[in-house]
Amino acid sequence: MMNSHTHCRHQTTPLRSRMEQLCLRQQLLKQYIRQQLLKQYIRQQLLKQYIRQPLLKQYIHQQLLKQYIGQQLLKQYIRQQLLKQYIRQQLLKQDIRQPLLKQDIRQ
């Protein structure tokens, strides 16, 4: 299946030269494999980073949301306490006024 040119070249090529060529091919192949492995490693690292970024954003968003909800709950609690205080004051005023009103009515 080899053409005559290749066949002739093999016959005229000394063994040492063929061994050197094979050695060079082997080194080039090793270098190519290392490059491919390095590319694959870099892709994996970039993918991990790409996956982590949205997760980090999501985590930060959740923390901010928790903080916001906490603030809203605190505001609501403060409003409730102020409303209770206001109602107590109004009831207290009413309790103070009622005996005075009763006295006014009796007179």
N, CA, C and O atoms as CSV, one atom per row, in Angstrom:
chain,resi,resn,atom,element,x,y,z
A,1,MET,N,N,0.808,-1.191,0.000
A,1,MET,CA,C,0.000,0.000,0.000
A,1,MET,C,C,0.856,1.262,0.000
A,1,MET,O,O,0.338,2.352,-0.239
A,2,MET,N,N,2.150,1.138,0.262
A,2,MET,CA,C,3.025,2.303,0.245
A,2,MET,C,C,3.367,2.655,-1.198
A,2,MET,O,O,3.503,1.788,-2.061
A,3,ASN,N,N,3.498,3.949,-1.423
A,3,ASN,CA,C,3.919,4.313,-2.775
A,3,ASN,C,C,5.430,4.090,-2.906
A,3,ASN,O,O,6.121,3.908,-1.903
A,4,SER,N,N,5.916,4.104,-4.078
A,4,SER,CA,C,7.321,3.758,-4.330
A,4,SER,C,C,8.264,4.802,-3.746
A,4,SER,O,O,9.380,4.485,-3.334
A,5,HIS,N,N,7.807,6.042,-3.716
A,5,HIS,CA,C,8.662,7.097,-3.178
A,5,HIS,C,C,8.923,6.863,-1.687
A,5,HIS,O,O,10.066,6.936,-1.237
A,6,THR,N,N,7.866,6.584,-0.927
A,6,THR,CA,C,7.997,6.325,0.496
A,6,THR,C,C,8.850,5.084,0.726
A,6,THR,O,O,9.708,5.056,1.609
A,7,HIS,N,N,8.608,4.098,-0.051
A,7,HIS,CA,C,9.351,2.842,0.092
A,7,HIS,C,C,10.842,3.070,-0.157
A,7,HIS,O,O,11.689,2.549,0.568
A,8,CYS,N,N,11.142,3.837,-1.166
A,8,CYS,CA,C,12.544,4.126,-1.485
A,8,CYS,C,C,13.181,4.950,-0.377
A,8,CYS,O,O,14.330,4.717,-0.002
A,9,ARG,N,N,12.453,5.887,0.130
A,9,ARG,CA,C,12.998,6.744,1.170
A,9,ARG,C,C,13.336,5.925,2.407
A,9,ARG,O,O,14.376,6.132,3.031
A,10,HIS,N,N,12.465,5.008,2.754
A,10,HIS,CA,C,12.736,4.157,3.911
A,10,HIS,C,C,13.987,3.315,3.698
A,10,HIS,O,O,14.757,3.070,4.627
A,11,GLN,N,N,14.165,2.894,2.499
A,11,GLN,CA,C,15.349,2.060,2.236
A,11,GLN,C,C,16.630,2.877,2.330
A,11,GLN,O,O,17.659,2.379,2.787
A,12,THR,N,N,16.567,4.119,1.901
A,12,THR,CA,C,17.787,4.929,1.896
A,12,THR,C,C,18.021,5.630,3.227
A,12,THR,O,O,19.117,6.143,3.453
A,13,THR,N,N,17.018,5.671,4.130
A,13,THR,CA,C,17.162,6.362,5.403
A,13,THR,C,C,17.916,5.460,6.371
A,13,THR,O,O,17.524,4.310,6.568
A,14,PRO,N,N,18.968,5.947,6.967
A,14,PRO,CA,C,19.702,5.124,7.927
A,14,PRO,C,C,18.864,4.903,9.191
A,14,PRO,O,O,17.983,5.703,9.508
A,15,LEU,N,N,19.134,3.861,9.874
A,15,LEU,CA,C,18.397,3.473,11.074
A,15,LEU,C,C,18.475,4.559,12.144
A,15,LEU,O,O,17.484,4.863,12.808
A,16,ARG,N,N,19.640,5.127,12.298
A,16,ARG,CA,C,19.834,6.165,13.308
A,16,ARG,C,C,18.922,7.357,13.037
A,16,ARG,O,O,18.294,7.876,13.961
A,17,SER,N,N,18.843,7.785,11.817
A,17,SER,CA,C,17.996,8.908,11.442
A,17,SER,C,C,16.524,8.583,11.698
A,17,SER,O,O,15.772,9.439,12.165
A,18,ARG,N,N,16.118,7.376,11.401
A,18,ARG,CA,C,14.720,6.968,11.656
A,18,ARG,C,C,14.442,6.990,13.144
A,18,ARG,O,O,13.364,7.413,13.560
A,19,MET,N,N,15.376,6.550,13.946
A,19,MET,CA,C,15.204,6.539,15.395
A,19,MET,C,C,15.081,7.976,15.917
A,19,MET,O,O,14.265,8.260,16.793
A,20,GLU,N,N,15.894,8.865,15.372
A,20,GLU,CA,C,15.831,10.271,15.773
A,20,GLU,C,C,14.483,10.876,15.391
A,20,GLU,O,O,13.885,11.626,16.162
A,21,GLN,N,N,14.015,10.538,14.189
A,21,GLN,CA,C,12.712,11.045,13.752
A,21,GLN,C,C,11.598,10.529,14.662
A,21,GLN,O,O,10.701,11.280,15.046
A,22,LEU,N,N,11.666,9.245,15.002
A,22,LEU,CA,C,10.653,8.675,15.897
A,22,LEU,C,C,10.711,9.348,17.267
A,22,LEU,O,O,9.685,9.634,17.884
A,23,CYS,N,N,11.917,9.586,17.716
A,23,CYS,CA,C,12.093,10.255,19.010
A,23,CYS,C,C,11.492,11.663,18.969
A,23,CYS,O,O,10.794,12.077,19.894
A,24,LEU,N,N,11.771,12.389,17.889
A,24,LEU,CA,C,11.215,13.735,17.742
A,24,LEU,C,C,9.685,13.692,17.678
A,24,LEU,O,O,9.006,14.506,18.303
A,25,ARG,N,N,9.160,12.744,16.922
A,25,ARG,CA,C,7.697,12.602,16.838
A,25,ARG,C,C,7.107,12.310,18.217
A,25,ARG,O,O,6.064,12.845,18.590
A,26,GLN,N,N,7.789,11.461,18.950
A,26,GLN,CA,C,7.319,11.106,20.284
A,26,GLN,C,C,7.324,12.348,21.189
A,26,GLN,O,O,6.375,12.580,21.938
A,27,GLN,N,N,8.385,13.130,21.113
A,27,GLN,CA,C,8.464,14.352,21.918
A,27,GLN,C,C,7.377,15.346,21.518
A,27,GLN,O,O,6.747,15.971,22.371
A,28,LEU,N,N,7.169,15.482,20.225
A,28,LEU,CA,C,6.110,16.382,19.754
A,28,LEU,C,C,4.736,15.903,20.212
A,28,LEU,O,O,3.879,16.702,20.592
A,29,LEU,N,N,4.544,14.606,20.168
A,29,LEU,CA,C,3.272,14.037,20.621
A,29,LEU,C,C,3.071,14.278,22.116
A,29,LEU,O,O,1.979,14.649,22.547
A,30,LYS,N,N,4.115,14.070,22.900
A,30,LYS,CA,C,4.039,14.326,24.342
A,30,LYS,C,C,3.721,15.794,24.604
A,30,LYS,O,O,2.893,16.128,25.451
A,31,GLN,N,N,4.404,16.665,23.853
A,31,GLN,CA,C,4.170,18.099,24.000
A,31,GLN,C,C,2.728,18.442,23.633
A,31,GLN,O,O,2.086,19.232,24.325
A,32,TYR,N,N,2.222,17.863,22.566
A,32,TYR,CA,C,0.847,18.093,22.132
A,32,TYR,C,C,-0.131,17.612,23.206
A,32,TYR,O,O,-1.106,18.293,23.523
A,33,ILE,N,N,0.145,16.434,23.757
A,33,ILE,CA,C,-0.735,15.881,24.801
A,33,ILE,C,C,-0.726,16.787,26.030
A,33,ILE,O,O,-1.773,17.044,26.623
A,34,ARG,N,N,0.468,17.275,26.415
A,34,ARG,CA,C,0.558,18.197,27.564
A,34,ARG,C,C,-0.252,19.462,27.308
A,34,ARG,O,O,-0.966,19.939,28.190
A,35,GLN,N,N,-0.139,20.000,26.100
A,35,GLN,CA,C,-0.895,21.203,25.752
A,35,GLN,C,C,-2.395,20.952,25.833
A,35,GLN,O,O,-3.147,21.783,26.343
A,36,GLN,N,N,-2.822,19.799,25.327
A,36,GLN,CA,C,-4.252,19.471,25.359
A,36,GLN,C,C,-4.733,19.311,26.795
A,36,GLN,O,O,-5.818,19.770,27.154
A,37,LEU,N,N,-3.909,18.651,27.617
A,37,LEU,CA,C,-4.277,18.477,29.027
A,37,LEU,C,C,-4.330,19.831,29.739
A,37,LEU,O,O,-5.216,20.080,30.556
A,38,LEU,N,N,-3.377,20.694,29.419
A,38,LEU,CA,C,-3.362,22.027,30.011
A,38,LEU,C,C,-4.605,22.818,29.577
A,38,LEU,O,O,-5.237,23.482,30.398
A,39,LYS,N,N,-4.949,22.744,28.297
A,39,LYS,CA,C,-6.160,23.417,27.812
A,39,LYS,C,C,-7.392,22.897,28.548
A,39,LYS,O,O,-8.256,23.669,28.966
A,40,GLN,N,N,-7.455,21.572,28.697
A,40,GLN,CA,C,-8.592,20.959,29.383
A,40,GLN,C,C,-8.656,21.438,30.835
A,40,GLN,O,O,-9.730,21.757,31.346
A,41,TYR,N,N,-7.492,21.484,31.494
A,41,TYR,CA,C,-7.436,21.944,32.887
A,41,TYR,C,C,-7.897,23.404,32.983
A,41,TYR,O,O,-8.669,23.764,33.872
A,42,ILE,N,N,-7.413,24.232,32.060
A,42,ILE,CA,C,-7.806,25.649,32.067
A,42,ILE,C,C,-9.312,25.784,31.834
A,42,ILE,O,O,-9.976,26.581,32.496
A,43,ARG,N,N,-9.849,25.000,30.888
A,43,ARG,CA,C,-11.307,25.038,30.643
A,43,ARG,C,C,-12.074,24.656,31.904
A,43,ARG,O,O,-13.077,25.285,32.239
A,44,GLN,N,N,-11.600,23.625,32.602
A,44,GLN,CA,C,-12.278,23.189,33.827
A,44,GLN,C,C,-12.248,24.286,34.881
A,44,GLN,O,O,-13.250,24.542,35.549
A,45,GLN,N,N,-11.086,24.937,35.028
A,45,GLN,CA,C,-10.971,26.012,36.007
A,45,GLN,C,C,-11.881,27.184,35.648
A,45,GLN,O,O,-12.533,27.764,36.516
A,46,LEU,N,N,-11.917,27.521,34.370
A,46,LEU,CA,C,-12.798,28.606,33.937
A,46,LEU,C,C,-14.261,28.239,34.157
A,46,LEU,O,O,-15.070,29.077,34.556
A,47,LEU,N,N,-14.584,26.993,33.896
A,47,LEU,CA,C,-15.955,26.532,34.105
A,47,LEU,C,C,-16.317,26.601,35.585
A,47,LEU,O,O,-17.410,27.043,35.941
A,48,LYS,N,N,-15.398,26.163,36.447
A,48,LYS,CA,C,-15.645,26.246,37.894
A,48,LYS,C,C,-15.873,27.695,38.304
A,48,LYS,O,O,-16.791,28.007,39.063
A,49,GLN,N,N,-15.013,28.580,37.782
A,49,GLN,CA,C,-15.140,30.001,38.096
A,49,GLN,C,C,-16.475,30.536,37.580
A,49,GLN,O,O,-17.156,31.296,38.269
A,50,TYR,N,N,-16.844,30.134,36.363
A,50,TYR,CA,C,-18.101,30.578,35.767
A,50,TYR,C,C,-19.294,30.095,36.587
A,50,TYR,O,O,-20.277,30.817,36.757
A,51,ILE,N,N,-19.197,28.871,37.090
A,51,ILE,CA,C,-20.282,28.324,37.905
A,51,ILE,C,C,-20.323,29.019,39.262
A,51,ILE,O,O,-21.399,29.297,39.792
A,52,ARG,N,N,-19.145,29.300,39.821
A,52,ARG,CA,C,-19.093,29.936,41.149
A,52,ARG,C,C,-19.633,31.351,41.128
A,52,ARG,O,O,-20.273,31.779,42.088
A,53,GLN,N,N,-19.387,32.091,40.045
A,53,GLN,CA,C,-19.815,33.491,40.011
A,53,GLN,C,C,-21.330,33.636,40.195
A,53,GLN,O,O,-21.764,34.413,41.044
A,54,PRO,N,N,-22.142,32.911,39.424
A,54,PRO,CA,C,-23.587,33.033,39.659
A,54,PRO,C,C,-23.988,32.558,41.056
A,54,PRO,O,O,-24.895,33.120,41.670
A,55,LEU,N,N,-23.305,31.516,41.559
A,55,LEU,CA,C,-23.624,31.048,42.904
A,55,LEU,C,C,-23.278,32.109,43.933
A,55,LEU,O,O,-24.015,32.314,44.898
A,56,LEU,N,N,-22.151,32.784,43.726
A,56,LEU,CA,C,-21.760,33.859,44.640
A,56,LEU,C,C,-22.760,35.005,44.564
A,56,LEU,O,O,-23.164,35.556,45.588
A,57,LYS,N,N,-23.158,35.362,43.341
A,57,LYS,CA,C,-24.151,36.419,43.179
A,57,LYS,C,C,-25.459,36.038,43.861
A,57,LYS,O,O,-26.098,36.859,44.520
A,58,GLN,N,N,-25.846,34.769,43.689
A,58,GLN,CA,C,-27.087,34.288,44.298
A,58,GLN,C,C,-26.979,34.349,45.821
A,58,GLN,O,O,-27.926,34.752,46.496
A,59,TYR,N,N,-25.810,33.946,46.369
A,59,TYR,CA,C,-25.599,33.977,47.814
A,59,TYR,C,C,-25.678,35.411,48.327
A,59,TYR,O,O,-26.323,35.678,49.341
A,60,ILE,N,N,-25.020,36.333,47.622
A,60,ILE,CA,C,-25.038,37.743,48.041
A,60,ILE,C,C,-26.466,38.277,47.977
A,60,ILE,O,O,-26.906,38.997,48.873
A,61,HIS,N,N,-27.186,37.923,46.912
A,61,HIS,CA,C,-28.576,38.366,46.769
A,61,HIS,C,C,-29.422,37.846,47.935
A,61,HIS,O,O,-30.237,38.577,48.498
A,62,GLN,N,N,-29.216,36.564,48.289
A,62,GLN,CA,C,-29.959,35.979,49.412
A,62,GLN,C,C,-29.639,36.700,50.716
A,62,GLN,O,O,-30.536,36.981,51.511
A,63,GLN,N,N,-28.357,36.999,50.936
A,63,GLN,CA,C,-27.969,37.690,52.162
A,63,GLN,C,C,-28.583,39.083,52.216
A,63,GLN,O,O,-29.060,39.518,53.264
A,64,LEU,N,N,-28.569,39.783,51.078
A,64,LEU,CA,C,-29.169,41.116,51.032
A,64,LEU,C,C,-30.678,41.038,51.255
A,64,LEU,O,O,-31.264,41.887,51.925
A,65,LEU,N,N,-31.286,40.017,50.688
A,65,LEU,CA,C,-32.722,39.832,50.866
A,65,LEU,C,C,-33.054,39.549,52.332
A,65,LEU,O,O,-34.011,40.099,52.878
A,66,LYS,N,N,-32.251,38.684,52.962
A,66,LYS,CA,C,-32.448,38.394,54.393
A,66,LYS,C,C,-32.304,39.664,55.217
A,66,LYS,O,O,-33.092,39.921,56.128
A,67,GLN,N,N,-31.283,40.459,54.886
A,67,GLN,CA,C,-31.052,41.708,55.606
A,67,GLN,C,C,-32.241,42.649,55.410
A,67,GLN,O,O,-32.705,43.275,56.363
A,68,TYR,N,N,-32.734,42.747,54.170
A,68,TYR,CA,C,-33.874,43.612,53.878
A,68,TYR,C,C,-35.115,43.144,54.635
A,68,TYR,O,O,-35.837,43.946,55.227
A,69,ILE,N,N,-35.352,41.821,54.605
A,69,ILE,CA,C,-36.517,41.272,55.317
A,69,ILE,C,C,-36.385,41.538,56.810
A,69,ILE,O,O,-37.357,41.897,57.474
A,70,GLY,N,N,-35.169,41.358,57.335
A,70,GLY,CA,C,-34.928,41.638,58.752
A,70,GLY,C,C,-35.234,43.088,59.087
A,70,GLY,O,O,-35.845,43.375,60.116
A,71,GLN,N,N,-34.812,44.000,58.225
A,71,GLN,CA,C,-35.082,45.417,58.446
A,71,GLN,C,C,-36.582,45.696,58.407
A,71,GLN,O,O,-37.107,46.443,59.232
A,72,GLN,N,N,-37.261,45.088,57.443
A,72,GLN,CA,C,-38.713,45.296,57.328
A,72,GLN,C,C,-39.433,44.759,58.555
A,72,GLN,O,O,-40.362,45.386,59.064
A,73,LEU,N,N,-38.994,43.577,59.035
A,73,LEU,CA,C,-39.609,43.007,60.230
A,73,LEU,C,C,-39.346,43.895,61.448
A,73,LEU,O,O,-40.224,44.077,62.292
A,74,LEU,N,N,-38.154,44.436,61.530
A,74,LEU,CA,C,-37.817,45.330,62.641
A,74,LEU,C,C,-38.684,46.586,62.579
A,74,LEU,O,O,-39.203,47.040,63.599
A,75,LYS,N,N,-38.837,47.145,61.375
A,75,LYS,CA,C,-39.695,48.330,61.221
A,75,LYS,C,C,-41.137,48.010,61.640
A,75,LYS,O,O,-41.791,48.793,62.329
A,76,GLN,N,N,-41.608,46.842,61.203
A,76,GLN,CA,C,-42.972,46.433,61.533
A,76,GLN,C,C,-43.120,46.280,63.048
A,76,GLN,O,O,-44.118,46.714,63.624
A,77,TYR,N,N,-42.125,45.663,63.690
A,77,TYR,CA,C,-42.155,45.474,65.142
A,77,TYR,C,C,-42.174,46.829,65.852
A,77,TYR,O,O,-42.927,47.026,66.805
A,78,ILE,N,N,-41.340,47.762,65.378
A,78,ILE,CA,C,-41.279,49.091,65.986
A,78,ILE,C,C,-42.627,49.803,65.819
A,78,ILE,O,O,-43.119,50.438,66.751
A,79,ARG,N,N,-43.219,49.689,64.619
A,79,ARG,CA,C,-44.545,50.303,64.392
A,79,ARG,C,C,-45.586,49.718,65.352
A,79,ARG,O,O,-46.396,50.447,65.926
A,80,GLN,N,N,-45.552,48.394,65.517
A,80,GLN,CA,C,-46.498,47.746,66.424
A,80,GLN,C,C,-46.318,48.253,67.855
A,80,GLN,O,O,-47.287,48.539,68.557
A,81,GLN,N,N,-45.063,48.355,68.266
A,81,GLN,CA,C,-44.795,48.830,69.623
A,81,GLN,C,C,-45.257,50.277,69.797
A,81,GLN,O,O,-45.820,50.636,70.830
A,82,LEU,N,N,-45.012,51.106,68.775
A,82,LEU,CA,C,-45.456,52.507,68.851
A,82,LEU,C,C,-46.974,52.587,68.866
A,82,LEU,O,O,-47.556,53.407,69.575
A,83,LEU,N,N,-47.616,51.720,68.069
A,83,LEU,CA,C,-49.074,51.709,68.042
A,83,LEU,C,C,-49.635,51.267,69.394
A,83,LEU,O,O,-50.592,51.860,69.894
A,84,LYS,N,N,-49.047,50.235,69.982
A,84,LYS,CA,C,-49.479,49.786,71.314
A,84,LYS,C,C,-49.311,50.903,72.339
A,84,LYS,O,O,-50.189,51.127,73.172
A,85,GLN,N,N,-48.179,51.602,72.274
A,85,GLN,CA,C,-47.920,52.706,73.197
A,85,GLN,C,C,-48.952,53.817,73.005
A,85,GLN,O,O,-49.466,54.379,73.972
A,86,TYR,N,N,-49.243,54.123,71.739
A,86,TYR,CA,C,-50.230,55.153,71.437
A,86,TYR,C,C,-51.612,54.756,71.977
A,86,TYR,O,O,-52.311,55.572,72.577
A,87,ILE,N,N,-51.993,53.485,71.754
A,87,ILE,CA,C,-53.298,53.003,72.226
A,87,ILE,C,C,-53.359,53.072,73.748
A,87,ILE,O,O,-54.375,53.480,74.312
A,88,ARG,N,N,-52.269,52.674,74.418
A,88,ARG,CA,C,-52.229,52.749,75.888
A,88,ARG,C,C,-52.401,54.196,76.359
A,88,ARG,O,O,-53.135,54.468,77.309
A,89,GLN,N,N,-51.714,55.116,75.680
A,89,GLN,CA,C,-51.828,56.530,76.048
A,89,GLN,C,C,-53.261,57.017,75.865
A,89,GLN,O,O,-53.797,57.732,76.711
A,90,GLN,N,N,-53.875,56.620,74.748
A,90,GLN,CA,C,-55.259,57.043,74.494
A,90,GLN,C,C,-56.204,56.456,75.540
A,90,GLN,O,O,-57.100,57.146,76.026
A,91,LEU,N,N,-56.004,55.176,75.887
A,91,LEU,CA,C,-56.848,54.553,76.909
A,91,LEU,C,C,-56.634,55.211,78.262
A,91,LEU,O,O,-57.575,55.414,79.028
A,92,LEU,N,N,-55.385,55.538,78.539
A,92,LEU,CA,C,-55.071,56.197,79.805
A,92,LEU,C,C,-55.742,57.567,79.859
A,92,LEU,O,O,-56.316,57.928,80.886
A,93,LYS,N,N,-55.680,58.333,78.774
A,93,LYS,CA,C,-56.347,59.635,78.709
A,93,LYS,C,C,-57.842,59.468,78.904
A,93,LYS,O,O,-58.488,60.251,79.601
A,94,GLN,N,N,-58.393,58.408,78.259
A,94,GLN,CA,C,-59.827,58.154,78.357
A,94,GLN,C,C,-60.187,57.806,79.803
A,94,GLN,O,O,-61.204,58.270,80.319
A,95,ASP,N,N,-59.354,56.989,80.455
A,95,ASP,CA,C,-59.616,56.618,81.860
A,95,ASP,C,C,-59.556,57.839,82.756
A,95,ASP,O,O,-60.334,57.945,83.704
A,96,ILE,N,N,-58.645,58.768,82.475
A,96,ILE,CA,C,-58.515,59.979,83.275
A,96,ILE,C,C,-59.706,60.892,83.018
A,96,ILE,O,O,-60.206,61.519,83.953
A,97,ARG,N,N,-60.165,60.983,81.798
A,97,ARG,CA,C,-61.253,61.883,81.428
A,97,ARG,C,C,-62.610,61.372,81.911
A,97,ARG,O,O,-63.481,62.165,82.268
A,98,GLN,N,N,-62.792,60.054,81.923
A,98,GLN,CA,C,-64.106,59.505,82.285
A,98,GLN,C,C,-64.559,59.938,83.673
A,98,GLN,O,O,-65.695,60.387,83.826
A,99,PRO,N,N,-63.719,59.818,84.677
A,99,PRO,CA,C,-64.210,60.305,85.996
A,99,PRO,C,C,-64.518,61.807,85.965
A,99,PRO,O,O,-65.463,62.263,86.610
A,100,LEU,N,N,-63.720,62.571,85.215
A,100,LEU,CA,C,-63.993,64.006,85.122
A,100,LEU,C,C,-65.322,64.256,84.417
A,100,LEU,O,O,-66.091,65.130,84.819
A,101,LEU,N,N,-65.590,63.479,83.357
A,101,LEU,CA,C,-66.857,63.616,82.653
A,101,LEU,C,C,-68.025,63.239,83.561
A,101,LEU,O,O,-69.068,63.893,83.549
A,102,LYS,N,N,-67.839,62.181,84.345
A,102,LYS,CA,C,-68.902,61.760,85.261
A,102,LYS,C,C,-69.186,62.850,86.281
A,102,LYS,O,O,-70.335,63.122,86.629
A,103,GLN,N,N,-68.096,63.472,86.753
A,103,GLN,CA,C,-68.277,64.566,87.714
A,103,GLN,C,C,-69.018,65.734,87.061
A,103,GLN,O,O,-69.898,66.343,87.669
A,104,ASP,N,N,-68.646,66.036,85.810
A,104,ASP,CA,C,-69.293,67.130,85.089
A,104,ASP,C,C,-70.775,66.839,84.889
A,104,ASP,O,O,-71.608,67.739,84.998
A,105,ILE,N,N,-71.098,65.609,84.604
A,105,ILE,CA,C,-72.494,65.226,84.376
A,105,ILE,C,C,-73.275,65.316,85.674
A,105,ILE,O,O,-74.424,65.756,85.666
A,106,ARG,N,N,-72.685,64.912,86.782
A,106,ARG,CA,C,-73.358,64.939,88.081
A,106,ARG,C,C,-73.640,66.376,88.499
A,106,ARG,O,O,-74.657,66.659,89.133
A,107,GLN,N,N,-72.749,67.267,88.148
A,107,GLN,CA,C,-72.929,68.652,88.597
A,107,GLN,C,C,-73.948,69.292,87.747
A,107,GLN,O,O,-74.265,70.465,87.941
